[in-house]
């Protein structure tokens, strides 16, 4: 998107921004010029989860979401990545409330700021779920599942587009590689 002149924001919850930049560079992706010209912003929201910020009432998810929406509006971003979404919902134990919260987050970003949003979620090892809480996928327009598979005594990475609203999809699972300067490269169906 940045190469096409679009602005984007990457919300970093589990990693420091400089690590995100170093990881991109290790893959041959130089995002520094896009950071310098404002095409891409990496925003660290880990401070919201620090002991001093939490206070007696717990984490204010509403404040975090409002701030994220403010970042997007102010920058004019048309792409938003939240990596991962789980810390924004961990305080809620009630599954219907978590589902509604995620739905509202997705709708608020789509409706208020009109940008494409990518939310990442962990999948517990050995789980049949598609996300950490098992409910995030219901609010999402698309689900792309990345996982490790064992095939003929080797471990391979696989990609499966599980859902993509309004789009005809191939239900095959594909092997892929992450290659320097190219990123994610799909291979044959597995």
N, CA and C atoms as a LAMMPS dump frame, in Angstrom:
ITEM: TIMESTEP
0
ITEM: NUMBER OF ATOMS
570
ITEM: BOX BOUNDS ff ff ff
-5.0000000000000000e+02 5.0000000000000000e+02
-5.0000000000000000e+02 5.0000000000000000e+02
-5.0000000000000000e+02 5.0000000000000000e+02
ITEM: ATOMS id mol type element x y z
1 1 1 N 0.801 -1.201 0
2 1 2 C 0 0 0
3 1 3 C 0.844 1.266 0
4 2 1 N 1.912 1.265 0.794
5 2 2 C 2.785 2.45 0.862
6 2 3 C 3.424 2.724 -0.493
7 3 1 N 3.781 1.669 -1.215
8 3 2 C 4.375 1.855 -2.541
9 3 3 C 3.388 2.477 -3.513
10 4 1 N 2.086 2.286 -3.248
11 4 2 C 1.046 2.865 -4.095
12 4 3 C 0.588 4.233 -3.596
13 5 1 N 1.272 4.754 -2.57
14 5 2 C 0.945 6.079 -2.047
15 5 3 C -0.086 6.081 -0.932
16 6 1 N -0.504 4.905 -0.465
17 6 2 C -1.474 4.83 0.629
18 6 3 C -0.762 4.946 1.968
19 7 1 N -1.492 5.483 2.935
20 7 2 C -0.942 5.587 4.285
21 7 3 C -1.435 4.403 5.115
22 8 1 N -0.57 3.958 6.014
23 8 2 C -0.92 2.836 6.865
24 8 3 C -0.392 2.996 8.27
25 9 1 N -1.09 2.357 9.195
26 9 2 C -0.681 2.352 10.593
27 9 3 C -0.583 0.911 11.057
28 10 1 N 0.51 0.628 11.741
29 10 2 C 0.723 -0.678 12.345
30 10 3 C 0.696 -0.473 13.854
31 11 1 N -0.301 -1.044 14.517
32 11 2 C -0.418 -0.95 15.971
33 11 3 C 0.326 -2.131 16.565
34 12 1 N 1.396 -1.83 17.264
35 12 2 C 2.236 -2.863 17.851
36 12 3 C 1.869 -3.038 19.318
37 13 1 N 1.414 -4.233 19.649
38 13 2 C 1.022 -4.5 21.028
39 13 3 C 2.035 -5.402 21.727
40 14 1 N 2.602 -6.331 21.001
41 14 2 C 3.531 -7.286 21.601
42 14 3 C 4.996 -7.026 21.279
43 15 1 N 5.286 -6.098 20.376
44 15 2 C 6.66 -5.87 19.936
45 15 3 C 6.975 -4.384 19.91
46 16 1 N 8.209 -4.07 20.202
47 16 2 C 8.634 -2.676 20.099
48 16 3 C 8.738 -2.3 18.622
49 17 1 N 8.417 -1.065 18.276
50 17 2 C 8.478 -0.635 16.88
51 17 3 C 9.824 -0.871 16.202
52 18 1 N 10.927 -0.662 16.936
53 18 2 C 12.232 -0.883 16.306
54 18 3 C 12.437 -2.35 15.947
55 19 1 N 11.823 -3.258 16.693
56 19 2 C 11.906 -4.681 16.346
57 19 3 C 11.096 -4.989 15.082
58 20 1 N 9.968 -4.323 14.927
59 20 2 C 9.16 -4.503 13.715
60 20 3 C 9.977 -4.074 12.496
61 21 1 N 10.656 -2.935 12.609
62 21 2 C 11.491 -2.428 11.513
63 21 3 C 12.636 -3.402 11.224
64 22 1 N 13.299 -3.898 12.276
65 22 2 C 14.408 -4.844 12.086
66 22 3 C 13.923 -6.149 11.449
67 23 1 N 12.741 -6.623 11.863
68 23 2 C 12.196 -7.846 11.268
69 23 3 C 11.928 -7.65 9.778
70 24 1 N 11.371 -6.488 9.413
71 24 2 C 11.125 -6.196 8
72 24 3 C 12.444 -6.157 7.231
73 25 1 N 13.436 -5.499 7.81
74 25 2 C 14.751 -5.416 7.158
75 25 3 C 15.389 -6.785 6.985
76 26 1 N 15.197 -7.681 7.959
77 26 2 C 15.773 -9.029 7.854
78 26 3 C 15.16 -9.805 6.697
79 27 1 N 13.984 -9.376 6.257
80 27 2 C 13.333 -9.993 5.098
81 27 3 C 13.594 -9.213 3.813
82 28 1 N 14.484 -8.237 3.881
83 28 2 C 14.823 -7.458 2.697
84 28 3 C 13.814 -6.383 2.37
85 29 1 N 12.976 -6.026 3.335
86 29 2 C 11.967 -4.987 3.119
87 29 3 C 12.406 -3.722 3.847
88 30 1 N 12.795 -2.706 3.099
89 30 2 C 13.24 -1.453 3.679
90 30 3 C 12.04 -0.528 3.832
91 31 1 N 11.494 -0.468 5.045
92 31 2 C 10.33 0.392 5.276
93 31 3 C 10.723 1.75 5.843
94 32 1 N 12.021 1.949 6.094
95 32 2 C 12.485 3.203 6.685
96 32 3 C 12.062 4.44 5.888
97 33 1 N 12.195 4.449 4.551
98 33 2 C 11.755 5.64 3.814
99 33 3 C 10.257 5.936 4.003
100 34 1 N 9.44 4.9 4.13
101 34 2 C 8.003 5.083 4.33
102 34 3 C 7.7 5.608 5.737
103 35 1 N 8.52 5.213 6.696
104 35 2 C 8.378 5.738 8.054
105 35 3 C 8.778 7.207 8.086
106 36 1 N 9.853 7.534 7.388
107 36 2 C 10.35 8.912 7.377
108 36 3 C 9.404 9.874 6.671
109 37 1 N 8.733 9.419 5.585
110 37 2 C 7.828 10.327 4.879
111 37 3 C 6.387 10.251 5.384
112 38 1 N 6.147 9.432 6.413
113 38 2 C 4.816 9.376 7.019
114 38 3 C 3.83 8.449 6.343
115 39 1 N 4.258 7.739 5.314
116 39 2 C 3.354 6.771 4.658
117 39 3 C 2.968 5.66 5.623
118 40 1 N 3.919 5.247 6.459
119 40 2 C 3.671 4.202 7.454
120 40 3 C 4.013 4.768 8.828
121 41 1 N 3.147 4.472 9.796
122 41 2 C 3.425 4.79 11.186
123 41 3 C 3.341 3.494 11.977
124 42 1 N 4.28 3.283 12.859
125 42 2 C 4.223 2.153 13.778
126 42 3 C 3.969 2.742 15.152
127 43 1 N 2.849 2.386 15.73
128 43 2 C 2.45 2.964 17.014
129 43 3 C 2.49 1.881 18.085
130 44 1 N 3.263 2.153 19.107
131 44 2 C 3.434 1.233 20.228
132 44 3 C 2.372 1.541 21.279
133 45 1 N 1.474 0.604 21.531
134 45 2 C 0.443 0.823 22.545
135 45 3 C 0.684 -0.017 23.8
136 46 1 N 1.886 -0.55 23.938
137 46 2 C 2.172 -1.364 25.126
138 46 3 C 2.03 -0.56 26.411
139 47 1 N 2.198 0.756 26.339
140 47 2 C 2.077 1.589 27.551
141 47 3 C 0.685 1.471 28.175
142 48 1 N -0.326 1.213 27.362
143 48 2 C -1.674 1.076 27.895
144 48 3 C -1.806 -0.13 28.823
145 49 1 N -0.885 -1.078 28.685
146 49 2 C -0.953 -2.305 29.465
147 49 3 C 0.034 -2.31 30.619
148 50 1 N 0.735 -1.188 30.842
149 50 2 C 1.691 -1.109 31.947
150 50 3 C 0.926 -0.975 33.258
151 51 1 N 1.552 -1.378 34.318
152 51 2 C 0.93 -1.346 35.642
153 51 3 C 0.478 0.058 36.015
154 52 1 N 1.269 1.073 35.684
155 52 2 C 0.908 2.444 36.045
156 52 3 C -0.305 2.946 35.272
157 53 1 N -0.532 2.434 34.065
158 53 2 C -1.666 2.872 33.251
159 53 3 C -2.956 2.142 33.62
160 54 1 N -2.847 0.906 34.099
161 54 2 C -4.039 0.092 34.34
162 54 3 C -4.874 0.656 35.479
163 55 1 N -4.259 0.956 36.596
164 55 2 C -4.977 1.548 37.718
165 55 3 C -5.966 0.589 38.355
166 56 1 N -6.835 1.136 39.201
167 56 2 C -7.787 0.329 39.967
168 56 3 C -8.914 -0.232 39.125
169 57 1 N -9.292 0.462 38.068
170 57 2 C -10.448 0.04 37.272
171 57 3 C -10.074 -0.876 36.126
172 58 1 N -8.817 -1.211 35.988
173 58 2 C -8.398 -2.088 34.9
174 58 3 C -8.067 -1.296 33.653
175 59 1 N -7.887 -2.006 32.576
176 59 2 C -7.528 -1.398 31.302
177 59 3 C -8.763 -0.783 30.667
178 60 1 N -8.624 0.438 30.158
179 60 2 C -9.734 1.087 29.465
180 60 3 C -9.642 0.761 27.969
181 61 1 N -10.33 -0.316 27.593
182 61 2 C -10.326 -0.735 26.193
183 61 3 C -10.938 0.354 25.32
184 62 1 N -11.979 1.003 25.827
185 62 2 C -12.623 2.08 25.07
186 62 3 C -11.623 3.178 24.755
187 63 1 N -10.791 3.518 25.728
188 63 2 C -9.771 4.559 25.513
189 63 3 C -8.776 4.124 24.444
190 64 1 N -8.345 2.867 24.508
191 64 2 C -7.376 2.362 23.529
192 64 3 C -7.976 2.414 22.13
193 65 1 N -9.211 1.914 21.981
194 65 2 C -9.861 1.907 20.668
195 65 3 C -10.072 3.334 20.171
196 66 1 N -10.514 4.228 21.048
197 66 2 C -10.699 5.624 20.645
198 66 3 C -9.376 6.238 20.187
199 67 1 N -8.293 5.933 20.895
200 67 2 C -6.979 6.454 20.499
201 67 3 C -6.545 5.876 19.154
202 68 1 N -6.772 4.589 18.941
203 68 2 C -6.427 3.967 17.656
204 68 3 C -7.2 4.637 16.525
205 69 1 N -8.506 4.839 16.724
206 69 2 C -9.321 5.513 15.713
207 69 3 C -8.812 6.936 15.477
208 70 1 N -8.382 7.608 16.554
209 70 2 C -7.827 8.953 16.423
210 70 3 C -6.547 8.971 15.601
211 71 1 N -5.671 7.981 15.83
212 71 2 C -4.433 7.876 15.038
213 71 3 C -4.761 7.719 13.559
214 72 1 N -5.728 6.863 13.27
215 72 2 C -6.086 6.581 11.875
216 72 3 C -6.686 7.826 11.221
217 73 1 N -7.614 8.472 11.916
218 73 2 C -8.243 9.685 11.36
219 73 3 C -7.219 10.78 11.118
220 74 1 N -6.369 11.016 12.115
221 74 2 C -5.381 12.098 12.02
222 74 3 C -4.413 11.878 10.863
223 75 1 N -4.017 10.634 10.644
224 75 2 C -3.025 10.349 9.604
225 75 3 C -3.645 10.2 8.215
226 76 1 N -4.954 9.93 8.162
227 76 2 C -5.588 9.67 6.878
228 76 3 C -5.263 8.279 6.347
229 77 1 N -4.921 7.364 7.253
230 77 2 C -4.545 6.002 6.853
231 77 3 C -5.716 5.273 6.202
232 78 1 N -5.394 4.486 5.181
233 78 2 C -6.397 3.646 4.535
234 78 3 C -6.157 2.171 4.85
235 79 1 N -5.099 1.912 5.617
236 79 2 C -4.787 0.547 6.051
237 79 3 C -4.379 0.591 7.516
238 80 1 N -4.892 -0.389 8.262
239 80 2 C -4.59 -0.487 9.686
240 80 3 C -4.306 -1.941 10.025
241 81 1 N -3.229 -2.178 10.739
242 81 2 C -2.92 -3.516 11.247
243 81 3 C -2.824 -3.433 12.761
244 82 1 N -3.517 -4.344 13.449
245 82 2 C -3.443 -4.455 14.9
246 82 3 C -2.867 -5.831 15.193
247 83 1 N -1.668 -5.842 15.794
248 83 2 C -0.94 -7.095 15.969
249 83 3 C -0.48 -7.271 17.404
250 84 1 N -1.098 -8.199 18.122
251 84 2 C -2.326 -8.965 17.896
252 84 3 C -3.502 -8.278 18.577
253 85 1 N -4.703 -8.735 18.274
254 85 2 C -5.912 -8.144 18.834
255 85 3 C -6.211 -8.666 20.244
256 86 1 N -5.708 -9.832 20.602
257 86 2 C -6.05 -10.48 21.876
258 86 3 C -5.885 -9.591 23.114
259 87 1 N -4.796 -8.822 23.274
260 87 2 C -4.684 -8.001 24.479
261 87 3 C -5.8 -6.961 24.61
262 88 1 N -6.423 -6.606 23.496
263 88 2 C -7.518 -5.641 23.569
264 88 3 C -8.802 -6.273 24.097
265 89 1 N -8.838 -7.585 24.193
266 89 2 C -10.069 -8.242 24.658
267 89 3 C -9.849 -9.151 25.853
268 90 1 N -8.613 -9.26 26.342
269 90 2 C -8.357 -10.236 27.392
270 90 3 C -9.079 -9.922 28.692
271 91 1 N -9.406 -8.666 28.94
272 91 2 C -10.055 -8.307 30.197
273 91 3 C -11.494 -8.815 30.261
274 92 1 N -12.097 -9.048 29.128
275 92 2 C -13.476 -9.528 29.095
276 92 3 C -13.514 -11.044 29.209
277 93 1 N -14.301 -11.548 30.13
278 93 2 C -14.423 -12.992 30.301
279 93 3 C -15.705 -13.518 29.671
280 94 1 N -16.674 -12.651 29.499
281 94 2 C -17.979 -13.027 28.981
282 94 3 C -17.906 -13.109 27.448
283 95 1 N -18.064 -14.308 26.883
284 95 2 C -17.895 -14.525 25.44
285 95 3 C -18.806 -13.623 24.6
286 96 1 N -20.096 -13.492 24.924
287 96 2 C -20.917 -12.571 24.112
288 96 3 C -20.41 -11.134 24.149
289 97 1 N -19.888 -10.692 25.291
290 97 2 C -19.345 -9.336 25.377
291 97 3 C -18.085 -9.193 24.53
292 98 1 N -17.23 -10.222 24.534
293 98 2 C -16.016 -10.191 23.72
294 98 3 C -16.39 -10.14 22.247
295 99 1 N -17.35 -10.97 21.833
296 99 2 C -17.791 -10.989 20.432
297 99 3 C -18.332 -9.628 20.023
298 100 1 N -19.145 -9.029 20.87
299 100 2 C -19.718 -7.723 20.562
300 100 3 C -18.636 -6.651 20.518
301 101 1 N -17.693 -6.722 21.445
302 101 2 C -16.596 -5.76 21.473
303 101 3 C -15.786 -5.817 20.176
304 102 1 N -15.432 -7.017 19.742
305 102 2 C -14.644 -7.171 18.515
306 102 3 C -15.45 -6.679 17.316
307 103 1 N -16.723 -7.025 17.275
308 103 2 C -17.591 -6.57 16.182
309 103 3 C -17.612 -5.044 16.135
310 104 1 N -17.769 -4.408 17.292
311 104 2 C -17.809 -2.951 17.348
312 104 3 C -16.475 -2.331 16.934
313 105 1 N -15.375 -2.953 17.329
314 105 2 C -14.054 -2.465 16.93
315 105 3 C -13.915 -2.489 15.41
316 106 1 N -14.249 -3.616 14.808
317 106 2 C -14.142 -3.759 13.35
318 106 3 C -15.073 -2.766 12.657
319 107 1 N -16.324 -2.684 13.095
320 107 2 C -17.283 -1.768 12.475
321 107 3 C -16.86 -0.313 12.645
322 108 1 N -16.342 0.037 13.821
323 108 2 C -15.926 1.424 14.06
324 108 3 C -14.815 1.824 13.105
325 109 1 N -13.86 0.945 12.901
326 109 2 C -12.756 1.271 11.99
327 109 3 C -13.259 1.355 10.559
328 110 1 N -14.08 0.375 10.149
329 110 2 C -14.603 0.386 8.78
330 110 3 C -15.481 1.599 8.527
331 111 1 N -16.419 1.879 9.447
332 111 2 C -17.398 2.943 9.242
333 111 3 C -16.838 4.337 9.489
334 112 1 N -16.09 4.486 10.559
335 112 2 C -15.625 5.804 10.954
336 112 3 C -14.488 6.294 10.093
337 113 1 N -13.546 5.438 9.82
338 113 2 C -12.372 5.887 9.094
339 113 3 C -12.228 5.255 7.723
340 114 1 N -13.073 4.281 7.391
341 114 2 C -13.085 3.707 6.051
342 114 3 C -11.778 3.108 5.594
343 115 1 N -11.111 2.389 6.469
344 115 2 C -9.865 1.784 6.034
345 115 3 C -9.926 0.263 6.163
346 116 1 N -9.063 -0.381 5.419
347 116 2 C -8.931 -1.83 5.485
348 116 3 C -8.177 -2.172 6.759
349 117 1 N -8.679 -3.141 7.504
350 117 2 C -8.091 -3.487 8.786
351 117 3 C -7.665 -4.936 8.812
352 118 1 N -6.464 -5.165 9.307
353 118 2 C -5.941 -6.508 9.504
354 118 3 C -5.726 -6.691 10.999
355 119 1 N -6.42 -7.667 11.578
356 119 2 C -6.238 -8.009 12.976
357 119 3 C -5.591 -9.379 13.036
358 120 1 N -4.498 -9.497 13.768
359 120 2 C -3.892 -10.812 13.913
360 120 3 C -4.349 -11.415 15.232
361 121 1 N -4.358 -12.735 15.273
362 121 2 C -4.748 -13.432 16.486
363 121 3 C -3.952 -14.721 16.589
364 122 1 N -3.566 -15.057 17.791
365 122 2 C -2.88 -16.326 18.006
366 122 3 C -3.898 -17.456 17.932
367 123 1 N -3.433 -18.613 17.522
368 123 2 C -4.243 -19.817 17.587
369 123 3 C -3.541 -20.735 18.576
370 124 1 N -4.237 -21.124 19.652
371 124 2 C -3.6 -22.007 20.627
372 124 3 C -3.115 -23.301 19.966
373 125 1 N -1.908 -23.731 20.303
374 125 2 C -1.335 -24.948 19.733
375 125 3 C -2.255 -26.131 20.021
376 126 1 N -2.508 -26.915 18.986
377 126 2 C -3.347 -28.099 19.122
378 126 3 C -4.834 -27.813 19.106
379 127 1 N -5.195 -26.546 18.943
380 127 2 C -6.603 -26.153 18.962
381 127 3 C -7.22 -26.259 17.577
382 128 1 N -8.516 -26.484 17.543
383 128 2 C -9.257 -26.454 16.287
384 128 3 C -9.847 -25.068 16.028
385 129 1 N -9.575 -24.133 16.918
386 129 2 C -10.076 -22.765 16.763
387 129 3 C -9.327 -22.065 15.64
388 130 1 N -9.888 -20.939 15.197
389 130 2 C -9.234 -20.121 14.18
390 130 3 C -8.632 -18.857 14.775
391 131 1 N -8.823 -18.674 16.095
392 131 2 C -8.289 -17.505 16.776
393 131 3 C -8.143 -17.827 18.258
394 132 1 N -7.524 -16.922 18.991
395 132 2 C -7.251 -17.189 20.399
396 132 3 C -8.523 -17.389 21.214
397 133 1 N -9.484 -16.515 21.033
398 133 2 C -10.712 -16.614 21.814
399 133 3 C -11.763 -17.489 21.142
400 134 1 N -11.54 -17.826 19.877
401 134 2 C -12.491 -18.661 19.161
402 134 3 C -13.724 -17.927 18.673
403 135 1 N -13.707 -16.602 18.783
404 135 2 C -14.884 -15.841 18.355
405 135 3 C -14.546 -14.673 17.44
406 136 1 N -13.279 -14.269 17.385
407 136 2 C -12.901 -13.11 16.57
408 136 3 C -13.314 -13.289 15.115
409 137 1 N -13.275 -14.513 14.639
410 137 2 C -13.553 -14.775 13.226
411 137 3 C -14.984 -14.453 12.806
412 138 1 N -15.905 -14.405 13.747
413 138 2 C -17.291 -14.125 13.379
414 138 3 C -17.501 -12.678 12.952
415 139 1 N -16.718 -11.769 13.479
416 139 2 C -16.83 -10.356 13.112
417 139 3 C -15.994 -10.015 11.889
418 140 1 N -15.037 -10.868 11.564
419 140 2 C -14.112 -10.578 10.469
420 140 3 C -14.735 -10.855 9.107
421 141 1 N -14.356 -10.046 8.137
422 141 2 C -14.812 -10.277 6.763
423 141 3 C -14.013 -11.381 6.099
424 142 1 N -12.8 -11.594 6.583
425 142 2 C -11.964 -12.632 6.014
426 142 3 C -11.094 -13.28 7.059
427 143 1 N -10.783 -14.535 6.827
428 143 2 C -9.879 -15.263 7.718
429 143 3 C -8.821 -15.933 6.854
430 144 1 N -7.574 -15.62 7.135
431 144 2 C -6.442 -16.273 6.476
432 144 3 C -5.673 -16.96 7.598
433 145 1 N -5.644 -18.263 7.556
434 145 2 C -5.013 -19.047 8.606
435 145 3 C -3.615 -19.478 8.179
436 146 1 N -2.621 -19.1 8.972
437 146 2 C -1.234 -19.511 8.74
438 146 3 C -0.887 -20.544 9.804
439 147 1 N -0.296 -21.639 9.384
440 147 2 C 0.076 -22.654 10.355
441 147 3 C 1.26 -23.479 9.877
442 148 1 N 1.79 -24.275 10.78
443 148 2 C 2.864 -25.204 10.462
444 148 3 C 2.247 -26.591 10.306
445 149 1 N 2.67 -27.305 9.272
446 149 2 C 2.155 -28.642 8.974
447 149 3 C 3.323 -29.603 8.835
448 150 1 N 3.083 -30.829 9.22
449 150 2 C 4.092 -31.854 8.968
450 150 3 C 3.683 -32.611 7.723
451 151 1 N 4.624 -32.711 6.781
452 151 2 C 4.374 -33.415 5.534
453 151 3 C 5.633 -34.165 5.161
454 152 1 N 5.514 -35.489 5.092
455 152 2 C 6.645 -36.334 4.687
456 152 3 C 7.918 -36.003 5.455
457 153 1 N 7.858 -36.094 6.758
458 153 2 C 9.001 -35.893 7.648
459 153 3 C 9.611 -34.498 7.595
460 154 1 N 8.867 -33.52 7.149
461 154 2 C 9.355 -32.147 7.196
462 154 3 C 8.22 -31.233 7.636
463 155 1 N 8.605 -30.12 8.189
464 155 2 C 7.629 -29.122 8.623
465 155 3 C 7.54 -28.062 7.534
466 156 1 N 6.328 -27.767 7.122
467 156 2 C 6.119 -26.725 6.107
468 156 3 C 5.144 -25.688 6.653
469 157 1 N 5.259 -24.487 6.129
470 157 2 C 4.295 -23.43 6.445
471 157 3 C 3.143 -23.564 5.467
472 158 1 N 1.922 -23.334 5.981
473 158 2 C 0.767 -23.396 5.08
474 158 3 C -0.137 -22.195 5.292
475 159 1 N -0.877 -21.868 4.242
476 159 2 C -1.823 -20.759 4.232
477 159 3 C -3.149 -21.285 3.714
478 160 1 N -4.211 -20.93 4.418
479 160 2 C -5.552 -21.369 4.023
480 160 3 C -6.498 -20.192 4.174
481 161 1 N -7.137 -19.778 3.086
482 161 2 C -8.148 -18.733 3.154
483 161 3 C -9.444 -19.419 3.545
484 162 1 N -9.814 -19.247 4.787
485 162 2 C -10.979 -19.937 5.366
486 162 3 C -12.272 -19.223 5.025
487 163 1 N -12.189 -17.896 4.908
488 163 2 C -13.396 -17.097 4.679
489 163 3 C -12.983 -15.768 4.069
490 164 1 N -13.771 -15.275 3.122
491 164 2 C -13.554 -13.952 2.556
492 164 3 C -14.911 -13.493 2.022
493 165 1 N -15.616 -12.706 2.813
494 165 2 C -16.976 -12.285 2.446
495 165 3 C -16.984 -11.584 1.097
496 166 1 N -17.968 -11.931 0.302
497 166 2 C -18.156 -11.287 -0.989
498 166 3 C -17.147 -11.693 -2.04
499 167 1 N -16.374 -12.734 -1.77
500 167 2 C -15.326 -13.161 -2.698
501 167 3 C -15.358 -14.672 -2.845
502 168 1 N -15.307 -15.118 -4.066
503 168 2 C -15.196 -16.556 -4.309
504 168 3 C -13.764 -16.961 -3.958
505 169 1 N -13.628 -18.006 -3.138
506 169 2 C -12.291 -18.402 -2.698
507 169 3 C -12.004 -19.862 -3.04
508 170 1 N -10.74 -20.129 -3.211
509 170 2 C -10.244 -21.489 -3.403
510 170 3 C -10.041 -22.06 -2.005
511 171 1 N -10.659 -23.165 -1.697
512 171 2 C -10.564 -23.737 -0.363
513 171 3 C -9.334 -24.611 -0.163
514 172 1 N -8.414 -24.603 -1.114
515 172 2 C -7.184 -25.373 -0.983
516 172 3 C -6.263 -24.711 0.033
517 173 1 N -5.487 -25.536 0.703
518 173 2 C -4.448 -25.043 1.596
519 173 3 C -3.134 -25.099 0.818
520 174 1 N -2.383 -24.007 0.864
521 174 2 C -1.152 -23.893 0.083
522 174 3 C 0.068 -23.836 0.994
523 175 1 N 1.16 -24.431 0.542
524 175 2 C 2.42 -24.229 1.245
525 175 3 C 2.945 -22.851 0.836
526 176 1 N 3.754 -22.26 1.696
527 176 2 C 4.349 -20.971 1.36
528 176 3 C 5.709 -20.847 2.007
529 177 1 N 6.47 -19.896 1.486
530 177 2 C 7.763 -19.54 2.045
531 177 3 C 7.777 -18.035 2.279
532 178 1 N 8.602 -17.601 3.195
533 178 2 C 8.839 -16.177 3.403
534 178 3 C 10.242 -15.913 2.869
535 179 1 N 10.305 -15.175 1.782
536 179 2 C 11.58 -14.964 1.086
537 179 3 C 12.029 -13.504 1.18
538 180 1 N 13.334 -13.289 1.326
539 180 2 C 13.868 -11.929 1.386
540 180 3 C 13.475 -11.125 0.14
541 181 1 N 13.068 -9.88 0.37
542 181 2 C 12.698 -8.915 -0.674
543 181 3 C 11.434 -9.301 -1.44
544 182 1 N 10.873 -10.48 -1.184
545 182 2 C 9.651 -10.891 -1.88
546 182 3 C 8.488 -11.059 -0.926
547 183 1 N 8.766 -11.361 0.33
548 183 2 C 7.707 -11.581 1.307
549 183 3 C 7.147 -12.985 1.225
550 184 1 N 5.856 -13.099 1.358
551 184 2 C 5.18 -14.391 1.379
552 184 3 C 4.958 -14.886 -0.052
553 185 1 N 5.485 -16.063 -0.355
554 185 2 C 5.387 -16.63 -1.698
555 185 3 C 4.641 -17.956 -1.616
556 186 1 N 3.48 -18.016 -2.275
557 186 2 C 2.684 -19.248 -2.281
558 186 3 C 3.32 -20.289 -3.165
559 187 1 N 3.203 -21.523 -2.74
560 187 2 C 3.689 -22.66 -3.517
561 187 3 C 2.494 -23.527 -3.895
562 188 1 N 2.681 -24.817 -3.997
563 188 2 C 1.642 -25.737 -4.438
564 188 3 C 0.639 -26.038 -3.317
565 189 1 N -0.583 -26.469 -3.703
566 189 2 C -1.549 -26.916 -2.7
567 189 3 C -1.005 -28.146 -1.965
568 190 1 N -1.383 -28.265 -0.698
569 190 2 C -0.937 -29.457 0.052
570 190 3 C -2.089 -30.391 0.328
